Amino acid sequence: MTRRPRPAARAVLSGVLAAVVVTVLLFPFVSGGWCADAADPGTSSCGTFQRSVVGIDTSIWFWLGGLAIVAFFTVLAVNRTAAGERATSST
């Protein structure tokens, strides 16, 4: 006989999978820069970029913010399922 995973375990697993997706989409994997030189030194400009594995412009703060949102909703889901298990198991 196979056991079904508890709702809290499913919520944690969903949170872990969401964290992996957020990491693939938002972790700054590639960093680079560019400079455009001009004849007049005052008009030269430079810039930098950070991109994820899939090519989305991102930063470490976007990634950390995404993980914080995933963690918040995972904890919320675990608390809701734990409260539901306590309510149904006491009857």
DSSP file (Angstrom, degrees, kcal/mol; ACC not computed):
  #  RESIDUE AA STRUCTURE BP1 BP2  ACC     N-H-->O    O-->H-N    N-H-->O    O-->H-N    TCO  KAPPA ALPHA  PHI   PSI    X-CA   Y-CA   Z-CA
    1    1 A M              0   0    0      0, 0.0     2,-0.3     0, 0.0     0, 0.0   0.000 360.0 360.0 360.0 132.2    0.0    0.0    0.0
    2    2 A T        -     0   0    0      1,-0.0     2,-0.4     0, 0.0     0, 0.0  -0.717 360.0-133.9 -94.9 143.6    1.4    3.4   -0.9
    3    3 A R        -     0   0    0     -2,-0.3     3,-0.0     3,-0.0    -1,-0.0  -0.765  15.0-130.4 -94.1 140.1    1.1    6.4    1.3
    4    4 A R        -     0   0    0     -2,-0.4     2,-0.0     1,-0.1    -1,-0.0  -0.681  33.3-105.5 -83.0 141.2    0.0    9.7    0.0
    5    5 A P        -     0   0    0      0, 0.0    -1,-0.1     0, 0.0     5,-0.0  -0.352  39.6-103.2 -65.8 147.1    2.2   12.6    0.9
    6    6 A R     >  -     0   0    0      1,-0.1     4,-2.2    -3,-0.0     5,-0.2  -0.295  27.1-114.8 -65.4 154.6    0.9   14.9    3.6
    7    7 A P  H  > S+     0   0    0      0, 0.0     4,-2.2     0, 0.0     5,-0.1   0.867 117.6  53.6 -60.1 -35.5   -0.5   18.3    2.4
    8    8 A A  H  > S+     0   0    0      2,-0.2     4,-2.1     1,-0.2     5,-0.2   0.899 108.3  49.6 -66.5 -38.7    2.3   20.1    4.3
    9    9 A A  H  > S+     0   0    0      2,-0.2     4,-2.5     1,-0.2    -1,-0.2   0.882 110.3  50.6 -66.3 -37.9    4.9   18.0    2.6
   10   10 A R  H  X S+     0   0    0     -4,-2.2     4,-2.5     2,-0.2    -2,-0.2   0.891 109.0  51.8 -65.5 -38.4    3.3   18.8   -0.8
   11   11 A A  H  X S+     0   0    0     -4,-2.2     4,-2.1     2,-0.2    -2,-0.2   0.904 111.3  47.0 -64.6 -40.3    3.3   22.5    0.1
   12   12 A V  H  X S+     0   0    0     -4,-2.1     4,-2.4     2,-0.2    -2,-0.2   0.919 112.0  50.1 -66.9 -43.1    7.1   22.3    0.9
   13   13 A L  H  X S+     0   0    0     -4,-2.5     4,-2.4     1,-0.2    -2,-0.2   0.903 110.4  50.1 -61.6 -41.4    7.8   20.4   -2.3
   14   14 A S  H  X S+     0   0    0     -4,-2.5     4,-2.4     1,-0.2    -1,-0.2   0.896 110.2  51.1 -63.1 -39.9    5.9   23.0   -4.3
   15   15 A G  H  X S+     0   0    0     -4,-2.1     4,-2.2     2,-0.2    -2,-0.2   0.894 109.5  49.5 -64.2 -40.5    7.9   25.7   -2.6
   16   16 A V  H  X S+     0   0    0     -4,-2.4     4,-1.9     2,-0.2    -2,-0.2   0.920 111.9  48.2 -65.0 -43.3   11.2   24.0   -3.4
   17   17 A L  H  X S+     0   0    0     -4,-2.4     4,-2.1     1,-0.2    -2,-0.2   0.895 111.2  50.5 -64.1 -39.7   10.2   23.6   -7.0
   18   18 A A  H  X S+     0   0    0     -4,-2.4     4,-2.7     1,-0.2    -1,-0.2   0.881 108.1  53.3 -65.1 -37.5    9.1   27.3   -7.2
   19   19 A A  H  X S+     0   0    0     -4,-2.2     4,-2.2     2,-0.2    -2,-0.2   0.875 108.1  50.6 -64.9 -36.8   12.5   28.3   -5.7
   20   20 A V  H  X S+     0   0    0     -4,-1.9     4,-2.3     2,-0.2    -2,-0.2   0.917 111.2  48.1 -65.9 -42.5   14.2   26.3   -8.4
   21   21 A V  H  X S+     0   0    0     -4,-2.1     4,-2.4     2,-0.2    -2,-0.2   0.928 112.0  49.2 -63.6 -45.2   12.2   28.1  -11.1
   22   22 A V  H  X S+     0   0    0     -4,-2.7     4,-2.8     1,-0.2     5,-0.4   0.891 110.8  51.5 -60.9 -39.8   12.9   31.5   -9.6
   23   23 A T  H  X S+     0   0    0     -4,-2.2     4,-2.0     2,-0.2    -2,-0.2   0.917 110.8  46.7 -65.2 -42.9   16.6   30.7   -9.4
   24   24 A V  H  < S+     0   0    0     -4,-2.3    30,-0.7     1,-0.2    29,-0.6   0.901 119.9  40.5 -64.8 -39.6   16.7   29.7  -13.1
   25   25 A L  H  < S+     0   0    0     -4,-2.4    27,-0.2    -5,-0.2    31,-0.2   0.835 130.5  20.7 -78.3 -32.9   14.7   32.8  -14.1
   26   26 A L  H  < S+     0   0    0     -4,-2.8    37,-0.4    -5,-0.2    33,-0.3   0.571  83.0 112.1-121.4 -10.7   16.3   35.4  -11.9
   27   27 A F  S  < S-     0   0    0     -4,-2.0     2,-1.5    -5,-0.4    26,-0.3  -0.516  71.8-121.4 -69.7 128.1   19.8   34.3  -10.6
   28   28 A P        +     0   0    0      0, 0.0    24,-0.2     0, 0.0    -1,-0.1  -0.524  49.0 158.0 -73.2  93.4   22.4   36.6  -12.2
   29   29 A F        +     0   0    0     -2,-1.5     2,-0.5    22,-1.2    23,-0.2   0.819  59.3  45.1 -87.2 -35.7   24.5   33.9  -14.0
   30   30 A V  E     -A   51   0A   0     21,-2.8    21,-3.1    -3,-0.2     2,-0.4  -0.951  64.7-177.1-117.3 128.0   26.2   36.1  -16.6
   31   31 A S  E     +A   50   0A   0     -2,-0.5     2,-0.3    19,-0.2    19,-0.2  -0.944  15.0 147.0-121.6 146.0   27.8   39.5  -16.0
   32   32 A G  E     -A   49   0A   0     17,-2.4    17,-2.6    -2,-0.4     2,-0.3  -0.950  24.3-148.2-161.4 179.9   29.3   41.8  -18.5
   33   33 A G  E     -A   48   0A   0     -2,-0.3     2,-0.3    15,-0.3    15,-0.3  -0.956   3.0-158.3-153.4 170.0   30.0   45.3  -19.5
   34   34 A W  E     -A   47   0A   0     13,-2.6    13,-2.6    -2,-0.3     2,-0.4  -0.983   2.4-158.3-150.5 155.2   30.4   47.6  -22.4
   35   35 A C  E     -A   46   0A   0     -2,-0.3     2,-0.6    11,-0.3    11,-0.3  -0.999   6.1-157.0-137.7 139.8   32.0   50.9  -23.2
   36   36 A A  E     -A   45   0A   0      9,-3.6     9,-1.9    -2,-0.4     2,-0.2  -0.926  19.4-156.3-116.4 103.3   31.3   53.3  -26.1
   37   37 A D        -     0   0    0     -2,-0.6     2,-0.3     7,-0.2     3,-0.0  -0.537  10.2-169.1 -81.2 145.3   34.3   55.5  -26.6
   38   38 A A        -     0   0    0     -2,-0.2     6,-0.2     2,-0.1     5,-0.0  -0.867  36.2-112.7-128.5 163.5   33.9   58.9  -28.3
   39   39 A A  S    S+     0   0    0     -2,-0.3    -1,-0.1     1,-0.1     3,-0.0   0.879 110.6  60.8 -63.9 -37.2   36.3   61.5  -29.6
   40   40 A D  S >  S-     0   0    0      1,-0.1     3,-2.1    -3,-0.0     4,-0.4  -0.836  83.1-146.7 -90.8 116.9   35.3   63.8  -26.9
   41   41 A P  G >  S+     0   0    0      0, 0.0     3,-0.8     0, 0.0    -1,-0.1   0.760  94.4  62.9 -58.9 -24.2   36.1   62.1  -23.5
   42   42 A G  G 3  S+     0   0    0      1,-0.2    -3,-0.0    -3,-0.0    -2,-0.0   0.680 101.4  51.0 -74.1 -15.9   33.1   63.7  -21.8
   43   43 A T  G <  S+     0   0    0     -3,-2.1    -1,-0.2     2,-0.1     2,-0.1   0.426  82.0 111.2-103.1   0.9   30.7   61.9  -24.1
   44   44 A S    <   -     0   0    0     -3,-0.8     2,-0.3    -4,-0.4    -7,-0.2  -0.437  48.9-168.2 -69.3 148.9   32.1   58.4  -23.6
   45   45 A S  E     -A   36   0A   0     -9,-1.9    -9,-3.6    -2,-0.1     2,-0.3  -0.986  12.4-169.7-141.9 153.1   29.8   56.0  -21.7
   46   46 A C  E     +A   35   0A   0     -2,-0.3     2,-0.3   -11,-0.3   -11,-0.3  -0.925   7.3 178.6-135.2 159.4   30.0   52.6  -20.1
   47   47 A G  E     -A   34   0A   0    -13,-2.6   -13,-2.6    -2,-0.3     2,-0.3  -0.978  14.4-143.8-155.7 165.8   27.5   50.2  -18.7
   48   48 A T  E     -A   33   0A   0     -2,-0.3     2,-0.3   -15,-0.3   -15,-0.3  -0.885  12.3-166.3-129.6 162.5   27.2   46.8  -17.1
   49   49 A F  E     -A   32   0A   0    -17,-2.6   -17,-2.4    -2,-0.3     2,-0.4  -0.986  10.4-159.0-146.7 157.0   24.6   44.0  -17.2
   50   50 A Q  E     -A   31   0A   0     -2,-0.3     8,-2.4     8,-0.3     2,-0.3  -0.996  17.8-175.9-134.8 133.2   23.6   40.8  -15.4
   51   51 A R  E     -AB  30  57A   0    -21,-3.1   -21,-2.8    -2,-0.4   -22,-1.2  -0.946  20.3-125.2-132.0 151.6   21.5   38.1  -17.0
   52   52 A S    >   -     0   0    0      4,-2.1     3,-1.4    -2,-0.3   -27,-0.1  -0.216  43.7 -90.5 -81.1 178.9   20.0   34.9  -15.9
   53   53 A V  T 3  S+     0   0    0    -29,-0.6   -28,-0.1   -26,-0.3   -29,-0.1   0.841 129.6  48.6 -60.6 -34.2   20.6   31.5  -17.6
   54   54 A V  T 3  S-     0   0    0    -30,-0.7    -1,-0.3     2,-0.1   -29,-0.1   0.402 124.5-101.1 -91.0   3.7   17.5   32.1  -19.8
   55   55 A G    <   +     0   0    0     -3,-1.4     2,-0.4     1,-0.3    -2,-0.1   0.586  69.8 146.5  94.5  11.4   18.7   35.7  -20.8
   56   56 A I        -     0   0    0    -31,-0.2    -4,-2.1     1,-0.1    -1,-0.3  -0.678  54.3-117.7 -82.2 131.3   16.5   37.8  -18.5
   57   57 A D  B     +B   51   0A   0     -2,-0.4     2,-0.2    -6,-0.2    -6,-0.2  -0.541  57.5 146.4 -65.1 129.1   18.1   41.1  -17.3
   58   58 A T        -     0   0    0     -8,-2.4     2,-0.3    -2,-0.3    -8,-0.3  -0.819  36.4-142.9-151.0-177.9   18.3   40.7  -13.5
   59   59 A S     >  -     0   0    0    -33,-0.3     4,-1.8    -2,-0.2     5,-0.1  -0.941  38.6-100.0-149.4 170.4   20.2   41.4  -10.4
   60   60 A I  H  > S+     0   0    0     -2,-0.3     4,-2.6     1,-0.2     5,-0.2   0.836 121.9  56.9 -62.8 -31.2   21.0   39.7   -7.1
   61   61 A W  H  > S+     0   0    0      2,-0.2     4,-2.4     1,-0.2    -1,-0.2   0.870 103.7  50.9 -71.6 -36.8   18.2   41.7   -5.5
   62   62 A F  H  > S+     0   0    0      2,-0.2     4,-2.5     1,-0.2    -1,-0.2   0.927 112.6  47.8 -62.4 -43.9   15.5   40.5   -7.9
   63   63 A W  H  X S+     0   0    0     -4,-1.8     4,-2.4   -37,-0.4    -2,-0.2   0.937 113.4  46.0 -63.2 -47.7   16.6   36.9   -7.2
   64   64 A L  H  X S+     0   0    0     -4,-2.6     4,-2.2     1,-0.2    -1,-0.2   0.888 112.7  51.3 -63.9 -38.2   16.6   37.4   -3.4
   65   65 A G  H  X S+     0   0    0     -4,-2.4     4,-2.1     2,-0.2    -1,-0.2   0.909 109.6  50.0 -63.6 -41.9   13.2   39.2   -3.6
   66   66 A G  H  X S+     0   0    0     -4,-2.5     4,-2.2     1,-0.2    -2,-0.2   0.905 111.3  48.4 -62.7 -42.0   11.8   36.3   -5.7
   67   67 A L  H  X S+     0   0    0     -4,-2.4     4,-2.7     2,-0.2    -1,-0.2   0.878 109.5  53.3 -66.0 -36.8   13.1   33.7   -3.2
   68   68 A A  H  X S+     0   0    0     -4,-2.2     4,-2.4     2,-0.2    -2,-0.2   0.903 109.4  48.4 -64.4 -40.4   11.6   35.8   -0.3
   69   69 A I  H  X S+     0   0    0     -4,-2.1     4,-2.3     2,-0.2     5,-0.2   0.921 112.4  48.4 -65.4 -43.5    8.2   35.8   -2.0
   70   70 A V  H  X S+     0   0    0     -4,-2.2     4,-2.2     1,-0.2    -2,-0.2   0.922 112.2  49.4 -62.0 -43.9    8.4   32.0   -2.6
   71   71 A A  H  X S+     0   0    0     -4,-2.7     4,-2.6     2,-0.2     5,-0.2   0.908 109.7  51.9 -62.7 -42.1    9.4   31.4    1.1
   72   72 A F  H  X S+     0   0    0     -4,-2.4     4,-2.3     1,-0.2    -2,-0.2   0.944 113.4  42.7 -59.9 -49.1    6.5   33.6    2.4
   73   73 A F  H  X S+     0   0    0     -4,-2.3     4,-2.3     2,-0.2    -1,-0.2   0.817 112.6  53.9 -71.4 -28.9    3.9   31.8    0.4
   74   74 A T  H  X S+     0   0    0     -4,-2.2     4,-2.6    -5,-0.2    -1,-0.2   0.938 110.7  45.6 -67.7 -45.7    5.4   28.4    1.2
   75   75 A V  H  X S+     0   0    0     -4,-2.6     4,-2.5     1,-0.2    -2,-0.2   0.909 113.0  51.4 -62.4 -41.2    5.3   29.1    4.9
   76   76 A L  H  X S+     0   0    0     -4,-2.3     4,-2.2    -5,-0.2    -1,-0.2   0.918 111.5  46.8 -61.0 -44.0    1.7   30.4    4.5
   77   77 A A  H  X S+     0   0    0     -4,-2.3     4,-2.5     2,-0.2     5,-0.2   0.895 111.9  50.2 -66.5 -40.6    0.7   27.2    2.7
   78   78 A V  H  X S+     0   0    0     -4,-2.6     4,-2.5     1,-0.2    -2,-0.2   0.920 111.7  48.4 -64.5 -42.6    2.3   25.0    5.3
   79   79 A N  H  X S+     0   0    0     -4,-2.5     4,-2.2     2,-0.2    -2,-0.2   0.898 112.1  49.0 -64.4 -40.1    0.6   26.8    8.1
   80   80 A R  H  X S+     0   0    0     -4,-2.2     4,-2.0     2,-0.2    -2,-0.2   0.913 114.0  44.9 -66.7 -41.5   -2.8   26.6    6.4
   81   81 A T  H  X S+     0   0    0     -4,-2.5     4,-2.2     2,-0.2    -2,-0.2   0.877 112.5  51.6 -71.3 -35.2   -2.4   22.9    5.7
   82   82 A A  H  X S+     0   0    0     -4,-2.5     4,-2.0    -5,-0.2    -2,-0.2   0.901 110.6  48.6 -66.3 -39.1   -1.2   22.2    9.2
   83   83 A A  H  X S+     0   0    0     -4,-2.2     4,-1.9     1,-0.2    -2,-0.2   0.887 111.7  50.2 -66.8 -37.6   -4.2   24.1   10.6
   84   84 A G  H  X S+     0   0    0     -4,-2.0     4,-2.0     2,-0.2    -2,-0.2   0.862 109.2  51.1 -67.7 -36.2   -6.5   22.1    8.3
   85   85 A E  H  X S+     0   0    0     -4,-2.2     4,-2.2     2,-0.2    -2,-0.2   0.892 110.2  49.4 -68.1 -39.2   -4.9   18.8    9.5
   86   86 A R  H  X S+     0   0    0     -4,-2.0     4,-1.1     1,-0.2    -2,-0.2   0.896 111.2  49.9 -66.6 -38.5   -5.4   19.7   13.1
   87   87 A A  H  < S+     0   0    0     -4,-1.9     4,-0.3     1,-0.2    -2,-0.2   0.893 116.3  40.4 -68.5 -38.8   -9.0   20.6   12.5
   88   88 A T  H >< S+     0   0    0     -4,-2.0     3,-0.6     1,-0.2    -1,-0.2   0.802 112.8  54.0 -81.3 -28.1   -9.9   17.4   10.7
   89   89 A S  H 3< S+     0   0    0     -4,-2.2    -1,-0.2     1,-0.2    -2,-0.2   0.690  99.3  62.4 -81.1 -15.5   -7.9   15.1   12.9
   90   90 A S  T 3<        0   0    0     -4,-1.1    -1,-0.2     1,-0.2    -2,-0.1   0.598 360.0 360.0 -84.3  -9.3   -9.6   16.3   16.2
   91   91 A T    <         0   0    0     -3,-0.6    -1,-0.2    -4,-0.3    -2,-0.1   0.466 360.0 360.0 -90.2 360.0  -13.0   15.1   15.1
